[in-house]
Amino acid sequence: MNKTITILVSFIWLINGLYCKLLNYVPRHQLIVSRILGAGHATLFTRLIGLSEILMAVWVISRIQHRLSARIQMIIIAVMNTIEYFCAQDLLLFGKWNAAFAALLIAVIYFNEFVLTKKRNIVR
């Protein structure tokens, strides 16, 4: 189950980075970046964020310093969604409910890394 969740979380980062931001198949992401960071450099920042998300996907799947990765993922998701909630709520896919989905993803990452991994290590 741990490996499956790790792959799914990595896939979420990859899709959001590559498909939504780098390839710009979901222009709403660039509109959100524009609203938060300004229109002048929204394309550049959106692509940099997308590239960062792709790198996060690689880091997650590599399992290198996986606990640090999990902590950083949870912080990034919380901060990113808090900023979006207050600055661009009308552009979010699920509006106010985006916060609930972000909290769920944070809980899944926490459970996968700090509950399942701990149980797996005890069984060994």
Secondary structure, DSSP 4 states (H G I P E B T S, - for coil): -HHHHHHHHHHHHHIIIIIIIIS-SSTHHHHHHHHHH-GGGHHHHHHHHHHHHHHHHHHHHHTTTHHHHHHHHHHHHHHHHHHHHHH-GGGSTTGGGHHHHHHHHHHHHHIIIIIIHHHHHHH-
